[in-house]
């Protein structure tokens, strides 16, 4: 497989609809939880360019495997 560079992206956090730049919910009071963040940005490259809006919903916390 050959990887080719498509573009450079700039991602900027912005206040979410909840009024925060990012949130972490820990519903059971421990280390584990769920996060949320969103933002805007730009895409610049020879093959693709424009603006973007991103959202991220990661799982956060400490896990023993």
N, CA, C and O atoms as CSV, one atom per row, in Angstrom:
chain,resi,resn,atom,element,x,y,z
A,1,UNK,N,N,0.844,-1.163,0.000
A,1,UNK,CA,C,0.000,0.000,0.000
A,1,UNK,C,C,0.891,1.227,0.000
A,1,UNK,O,O,1.857,1.305,0.759
A,2,UNK,N,N,0.572,2.160,-0.831
A,2,UNK,CA,C,1.310,3.421,-0.898
A,2,UNK,C,C,0.447,4.530,-0.315
A,2,UNK,O,O,-0.700,4.717,-0.719
A,3,UNK,N,N,1.007,5.258,0.634
A,3,UNK,CA,C,0.302,6.387,1.226
A,3,UNK,C,C,0.696,7.665,0.509
A,3,UNK,O,O,1.875,7.891,0.236
A,4,UNK,N,N,-0.276,8.488,0.207
A,4,UNK,CA,C,-0.021,9.757,-0.457
A,4,UNK,C,C,-0.580,10.892,0.388
A,4,UNK,O,O,-1.668,10.795,0.956
A,5,UNK,N,N,0.179,11.950,0.454
A,5,UNK,CA,C,-0.257,13.123,1.207
A,5,UNK,C,C,-1.416,13.792,0.463
A,5,UNK,O,O,-1.306,14.112,-0.721
A,6,UNK,N,N,-2.511,13.995,1.165
A,6,UNK,CA,C,-3.669,14.652,0.569
A,6,UNK,C,C,-3.740,16.130,0.909
A,6,UNK,O,O,-4.065,16.959,0.058
A,7,UNK,N,N,-3.427,16.462,2.184
A,7,UNK,CA,C,-3.629,17.832,2.615
A,7,UNK,C,C,-3.020,18.059,4.001
A,7,UNK,O,O,-2.559,17.126,4.658
A,8,UNK,N,N,-3.031,19.313,4.420
A,8,UNK,CA,C,-2.759,19.695,5.804
A,8,UNK,C,C,-4.078,20.177,6.388
A,8,UNK,O,O,-4.855,20.860,5.722
A,9,UNK,N,N,-4.318,19.810,7.643
A,9,UNK,CA,C,-5.548,20.254,8.309
A,9,UNK,C,C,-5.190,21.041,9.555
A,9,UNK,O,O,-4.264,20.683,10.283
A,10,UNK,N,N,-5.921,22.103,9.796
A,10,UNK,CA,C,-5.818,22.869,11.025
A,10,UNK,C,C,-7.149,22.710,11.759
A,10,UNK,O,O,-8.203,23.074,11.238
A,11,UNK,N,N,-7.089,22.164,12.973
A,11,UNK,CA,C,-8.293,21.926,13.768
A,11,UNK,C,C,-8.302,22.884,14.952
A,11,UNK,O,O,-7.302,23.005,15.659
A,12,UNK,N,N,-9.416,23.562,15.172
A,12,UNK,CA,C,-9.544,24.542,16.241
A,12,UNK,C,C,-10.722,24.153,17.119
A,12,UNK,O,O,-11.842,23.994,16.634
A,13,UNK,N,N,-10.460,23.998,18.432
A,13,UNK,CA,C,-11.551,23.744,19.378
A,13,UNK,C,C,-12.455,24.961,19.443
A,13,UNK,O,O,-11.985,26.095,19.359
A,14,UNK,N,N,-13.731,24.730,19.591
A,14,UNK,CA,C,-14.671,25.826,19.831
A,14,UNK,C,C,-15.633,25.398,20.914
A,14,UNK,O,O,-15.759,24.212,21.220
A,15,UNK,N,N,-16.306,26.369,21.488
A,15,UNK,CA,C,-17.297,26.042,22.502
A,15,UNK,C,C,-18.370,25.165,21.881
A,15,UNK,O,O,-18.889,25.463,20.805
A,16,UNK,N,N,-18.695,24.080,22.572
A,16,UNK,CA,C,-19.721,23.175,22.075
A,16,UNK,C,C,-21.101,23.747,22.367
A,16,UNK,O,O,-21.231,24.815,22.965
A,17,UNK,N,N,-22.093,23.046,21.953
A,17,UNK,CA,C,-23.471,23.475,22.229
A,17,UNK,C,C,-23.769,23.427,23.725
A,17,UNK,O,O,-24.801,23.927,24.173
A,18,UNK,N,N,-22.846,22.814,24.510
A,18,UNK,CA,C,-23.001,22.755,25.962
A,18,UNK,C,C,-22.286,23.911,26.648
A,18,UNK,O,O,-22.319,24.006,27.875
A,19,UNK,N,N,-21.628,24.808,25.873
A,19,UNK,CA,C,-20.960,25.964,26.449
A,19,UNK,C,C,-19.540,25.706,26.925
A,19,UNK,O,O,-18.958,26.569,27.582
A,20,UNK,N,N,-18.971,24.570,26.624
A,20,UNK,CA,C,-17.605,24.222,27.027
A,20,UNK,C,C,-16.803,23.842,25.789
A,20,UNK,O,O,-17.377,23.445,24.775
A,21,UNK,N,N,-15.472,23.960,25.865
A,21,UNK,CA,C,-14.632,23.521,24.751
A,21,UNK,C,C,-14.600,22.001,24.654
A,21,UNK,O,O,-14.549,21.455,23.552
A,22,UNK,N,N,-14.627,21.326,25.767
A,22,UNK,CA,C,-14.716,19.869,25.785
A,22,UNK,C,C,-15.351,19.428,27.091
A,22,UNK,O,O,-15.284,20.140,28.093
A,23,UNK,N,N,-15.957,18.273,27.078
A,23,UNK,CA,C,-16.652,17.730,28.243
A,23,UNK,C,C,-16.195,16.307,28.505
A,23,UNK,O,O,-15.852,15.579,27.574
A,24,UNK,N,N,-16.189,15.908,29.770
A,24,UNK,CA,C,-15.983,14.520,30.157
A,24,UNK,C,C,-17.067,14.162,31.155
A,24,UNK,O,O,-17.219,14.830,32.178
A,25,UNK,N,N,-17.815,13.117,30.867
A,25,UNK,CA,C,-18.859,12.632,31.774
A,25,UNK,C,C,-18.374,11.334,32.403
A,25,UNK,O,O,-17.981,10.403,31.700
A,26,UNK,N,N,-18.405,11.278,33.725
A,26,UNK,CA,C,-18.051,10.063,34.471
A,26,UNK,C,C,-19.279,9.662,35.290
A,26,UNK,O,O,-19.363,9.971,36.479
A,27,UNK,N,N,-20.230,8.975,34.653
A,27,UNK,CA,C,-21.515,8.708,35.293
A,27,UNK,C,C,-21.454,7.812,36.521
A,27,UNK,O,O,-22.380,7.819,37.332
A,28,UNK,N,N,-20.378,7.038,36.675
A,28,UNK,CA,C,-20.325,6.118,37.805
A,28,UNK,C,C,-19.327,6.559,38.865
A,28,UNK,O,O,-19.023,5.803,39.787
A,29,UNK,N,N,-18.809,7.799,38.734
A,29,UNK,CA,C,-17.938,8.358,39.748
A,29,UNK,C,C,-16.510,7.846,39.730
A,29,UNK,O,O,-15.728,8.217,40.605
A,30,UNK,N,N,-16.140,7.019,38.781
A,30,UNK,CA,C,-14.786,6.463,38.718
A,30,UNK,C,C,-13.944,7.160,37.669
A,30,UNK,O,O,-14.221,8.294,37.276
A,31,UNK,N,N,-12.906,6.461,37.219
A,31,UNK,CA,C,-11.990,6.981,36.207
A,31,UNK,C,C,-12.574,6.917,34.799
A,31,UNK,O,O,-12.271,7.768,33.964
A,32,UNK,N,N,-13.401,5.923,34.534
A,32,UNK,CA,C,-13.920,5.722,33.192
A,32,UNK,C,C,-15.028,6.714,32.871
A,32,UNK,O,O,-15.798,7.117,33.742
A,33,UNK,N,N,-15.088,7.093,31.615
A,33,UNK,CA,C,-16.141,8.006,31.203
A,33,UNK,C,C,-16.151,8.185,29.706
A,33,UNK,O,O,-15.529,7.425,28.963
A,34,UNK,N,N,-16.862,9.194,29.281
A,34,UNK,CA,C,-17.015,9.492,27.873
A,34,UNK,C,C,-16.768,10.984,27.676
A,34,UNK,O,O,-17.243,11.805,28.460
A,35,UNK,N,N,-16.029,11.330,26.634
A,35,UNK,CA,C,-15.720,12.726,26.360
A,35,UNK,C,C,-16.457,13.234,25.138
A,35,UNK,O,O,-17.049,12.466,24.380
A,36,UNK,N,N,-16.407,14.544,24.964
A,36,UNK,CA,C,-17.008,15.162,23.785
A,36,UNK,C,C,-16.294,16.478,23.508
A,36,UNK,O,O,-16.073,17.272,24.422
A,37,UNK,N,N,-15.937,16.709,22.261
A,37,UNK,CA,C,-15.347,17.970,21.834
A,37,UNK,C,C,-15.735,18.237,20.395
A,37,UNK,O,O,-16.064,17.316,19.647
A,38,UNK,N,N,-15.696,19.504,20.011
A,38,UNK,CA,C,-16.016,19.853,18.632
A,38,UNK,C,C,-15.269,21.104,18.228
A,38,UNK,O,O,-14.768,21.844,19.075
A,39,UNK,N,N,-15.198,21.333,16.936
A,39,UNK,CA,C,-14.496,22.508,16.447
A,39,UNK,C,C,-14.647,22.690,14.950
A,39,UNK,O,O,-15.407,21.987,14.283
A,40,UNK,N,N,-13.899,23.655,14.450
A,40,UNK,CA,C,-13.878,23.983,13.037
A,40,UNK,C,C,-12.439,23.892,12.553
A,40,UNK,O,O,-11.534,23.643,13.349
A,41,UNK,N,N,-12.221,24.085,11.289
A,41,UNK,CA,C,-10.867,24.062,10.778
A,41,UNK,C,C,-10.807,24.291,9.290
A,41,UNK,O,O,-11.797,24.615,8.634
A,42,UNK,N,N,-9.588,24.107,8.777
A,42,UNK,CA,C,-9.374,24.280,7.344
A,42,UNK,C,C,-8.557,23.122,6.796
A,42,UNK,O,O,-7.795,22.478,7.518
A,43,UNK,N,N,-8.732,22.872,5.513
A,43,UNK,CA,C,-8.034,21.812,4.786
A,43,UNK,C,C,-7.345,22.476,3.601
A,43,UNK,O,O,-7.986,23.177,2.818
A,44,UNK,N,N,-6.017,22.251,3.468
A,44,UNK,CA,C,-5.264,22.862,2.366
A,44,UNK,C,C,-4.366,21.819,1.719
A,44,UNK,O,O,-3.559,21.176,2.389
A,45,UNK,N,N,-4.513,21.662,0.427
A,45,UNK,CA,C,-3.678,20.723,-0.302
A,45,UNK,C,C,-3.895,20.834,-1.797
A,45,UNK,O,O,-4.796,21.537,-2.254
A,46,UNK,N,N,-3.066,20.136,-2.553
A,46,UNK,CA,C,-3.190,20.154,-4.010
A,46,UNK,C,C,-4.442,19.428,-4.480
A,46,UNK,O,O,-5.046,19.797,-5.487
A,47,UNK,N,N,-4.827,18.387,-3.739
A,47,UNK,CA,C,-5.948,17.550,-4.179
A,47,UNK,C,C,-7.259,17.839,-3.469
A,47,UNK,O,O,-8.327,17.474,-3.960
A,48,UNK,N,N,-7.185,18.491,-2.320
A,48,UNK,CA,C,-8.392,18.766,-1.545
A,48,UNK,C,C,-8.162,20.044,-0.734
A,48,UNK,O,O,-7.068,20.265,-0.215
A,49,UNK,N,N,-9.192,20.881,-0.627
A,49,UNK,CA,C,-9.093,22.102,0.168
A,49,UNK,C,C,-10.490,22.562,0.560
A,49,UNK,O,O,-11.474,22.221,-0.097
A,50,UNK,N,N,-10.568,23.338,1.635
A,50,UNK,CA,C,-11.852,23.857,2.081
A,50,UNK,C,C,-11.889,24.037,3.585
A,50,UNK,O,O,-10.854,24.137,4.244
A,51,UNK,N,N,-13.087,24.078,4.107
A,51,UNK,CA,C,-13.295,24.205,5.552
A,51,UNK,C,C,-13.892,22.908,6.071
A,51,UNK,O,O,-14.410,22.094,5.307
A,52,UNK,N,N,-13.811,22.730,7.387
A,52,UNK,CA,C,-14.365,21.522,7.979
A,52,UNK,C,C,-14.940,21.815,9.356
A,52,UNK,O,O,-14.616,22.821,9.986
A,53,UNK,N,N,-15.783,20.926,9.797
A,53,UNK,CA,C,-16.285,20.921,11.169
A,53,UNK,C,C,-16.048,19.520,11.694
A,53,UNK,O,O,-16.380,18.542,11.024
A,54,UNK,N,N,-15.468,19.408,12.905
A,54,UNK,CA,C,-15.153,18.098,13.461
A,54,UNK,C,C,-15.823,17.918,14.812
A,54,UNK,O,O,-16.141,18.884,15.506
A,55,UNK,N,N,-16.028,16.660,15.165
A,55,UNK,CA,C,-16.527,16.251,16.477
A,55,UNK,C,C,-15.769,15.017,16.906
A,55,UNK,O,O,-15.408,14.189,16.069
A,56,UNK,N,N,-15.520,14.878,18.197
A,56,UNK,CA,C,-14.823,13.726,18.735
A,56,UNK,C,C,-15.556,13.265,19.981
A,56,UNK,O,O,-15.917,14.079,20.831
A,57,UNK,N,N,-15.775,11.975,20.090
A,57,UNK,CA,C,-16.511,11.397,21.219
A,57,UNK,C,C,-15.695,10.223,21.765
A,57,UNK,O,O,-16.078,9.067,21.586
A,58,UNK,N,N,-14.546,10.521,22.446
A,58,UNK,CA,C,-13.669,9.435,22.906
A,58,UNK,C,C,-14.131,8.805,24.210
A,58,UNK,O,O,-14.873,9.411,24.983
A,59,UNK,N,N,-13.684,7.592,24.437
A,59,UNK,CA,C,-13.808,6.956,25.740
A,59,UNK,C,C,-12.567,7.337,26.527
A,59,UNK,O,O,-11.456,7.253,26.003
A,60,UNK,N,N,-12.731,7.752,27.768
A,60,UNK,CA,C,-11.598,8.186,28.592
A,60,UNK,C,C,-11.525,7.365,29.855
A,60,UNK,O,O,-12.525,6.798,30.296
A,61,UNK,N,N,-10.356,7.302,30.431
A,61,UNK,CA,C,-10.217,6.608,31.713
A,61,UNK,C,C,-9.096,5.601,31.732
A,61,UNK,O,O,-8.340,5.465,30.769
A,62,UNK,N,N,-9.000,4.908,32.825
A,62,UNK,CA,C,-7.958,3.919,33.055
A,62,UNK,C,C,-8.574,2.534,32.946
A,62,UNK,O,O,-9.597,2.244,33.567
A,63,UNK,N,N,-7.941,1.687,32.153
A,63,UNK,CA,C,-8.454,0.337,31.969
A,63,UNK,C,C,-7.376,-0.672,32.299
A,63,UNK,O,O,-6.249,-0.543,31.821
A,64,UNK,N,N,-7.690,-1.668,33.098
A,64,UNK,CA,C,-6.765,-2.741,33.396
A,64,UNK,C,C,-7.001,-3.872,32.415
A,64,UNK,O,O,-8.085,-4.454,32.379
A,65,UNK,N,N,-5.984,-4.187,31.614
A,65,UNK,CA,C,-6.117,-5.278,30.637
A,65,UNK,C,C,-5.216,-6.412,31.030
A,65,UNK,O,O,-5.173,-7.433,30.343
